[in-house]
Amino acid sequence: MKTMRATSGPFTERIYYPEQEIESICSDELASVGLLPPTPGPVRIERFIEKRFKVTHSYEELGDGILGLTRFTRNGVAEVVVSRRLELEGTQVSERRVRSTLAHEGGHCLLHAHLFALMPQQSLFESSPTSEEQSKVLCRGDLEANRATYSGEWWEYQANRAIGSLLMPRQLTESALRPFMIDIGKQGFLVFDRSRTEEAARGLAETFGVNPAVSRLRISQIFPMKSEDQLTF
């Protein structure tokens, strides 16, 4: 992790996490509370938030386009909230979107909680101070989109990057993808068979309890076509 003074945005510092560091933080934290599965399978993300941050997520009516939020105090995570609309849909797709939203909020909790001890006590994206000296990150838009648009919001990119790392830990995902690897050359070098991407994405979605959009994105993270800058996703 590297830090630098922020010249814009809500925080006094800007943090840069290399991709591998986000992967390591997420897998290590899952293991620390006994929730890193031994074999490929769904991560109990709601239980992770409960055990790691001592809060139980709740559902509330949030504004249009807001899927979830995390409230912080200077002492850390105070509350994790998911949009009630996702809960009420009651479909497999919406249930998995709840999991993605919780993983996004978990990413903020892991990567950004310490920043709230450094910033003035006001709500992100809101102009008025909170009455309880709490700050919150509001998460907007489709967290499962193949590409999301960022306007210098590095904290949102990082939280989105944590979705795959928490719900589909790299080592387990690589293990689940072994049937989709092909042997090239005489040295036994294995590469991902991109012609089977959709088949692999569907299989991973069922294995890890995520929507196919998340598993497609995870495949592209583990087997990138090109290097990506931290403000593209």
C-alpha positions, 0 to 999 in steps of 0.5 A: 500500500502506498499513500499520498496527499489527496488534492481532491475528494473526501479524504485527506490521503489517497491510497494505492493498493497493488492488485495482488495486495487487495487479493492477499488482504481479502483472502487473509482476512477471510482465513483469519475468521475461519471463512475461507473455504477449503475448496471452491464454494460460496463464501459466507460474506454476511458472516464474514462482516459479522465476525470481522467487523462486529456488525450485522447488516441491515436493510433500509430504503435507500435512494434511487440507484443506491445499493448499499452504504457503510457508516463509519465512526472514528473507531471503525465500522458502525453499520452496513446497510443494503437496499431493501429493494434488493431484498424484496425482489426475492430472486436468485439474481437479487440474492446474489446482488445482495452478496455482491453489495455486501462484498463491496461494503466489505471492501470499504471496511477492509481498505478504507476504514482507517481513512475516516479517522483522518477526515472531517466528520461529514458524510461522503457525497452529502453537504451537511454534517451528520448528527452522530459524528458518523461518515458513510460511503454511499455505493451507487450504480451496478456493481456487477457491470462489466465496466463501471465509470469512475470520476477519480473515485479510487475508493469505489474502484478498490471496493469493487475490486474487492468483490471478486477477491472476497466472493471468489478468492483467487486460489479457489477460482484458479482451482475451479478453472482447471477444467478450462485450461489448455496445454500449449507447447512442449513445456506444459504451459497452461493457458485459459481457453477463452473460447469457453469463457461463457461456459466457465463463467456459468460454472463459476457462478453456480460454484461460488453463488454469484451472478455470471457478470461477477464471474466473467469479471473475475475471469478477466481479472485473473486472466487479463487481456491487457494491464488495467489502470486502477481507475478502470474496471 
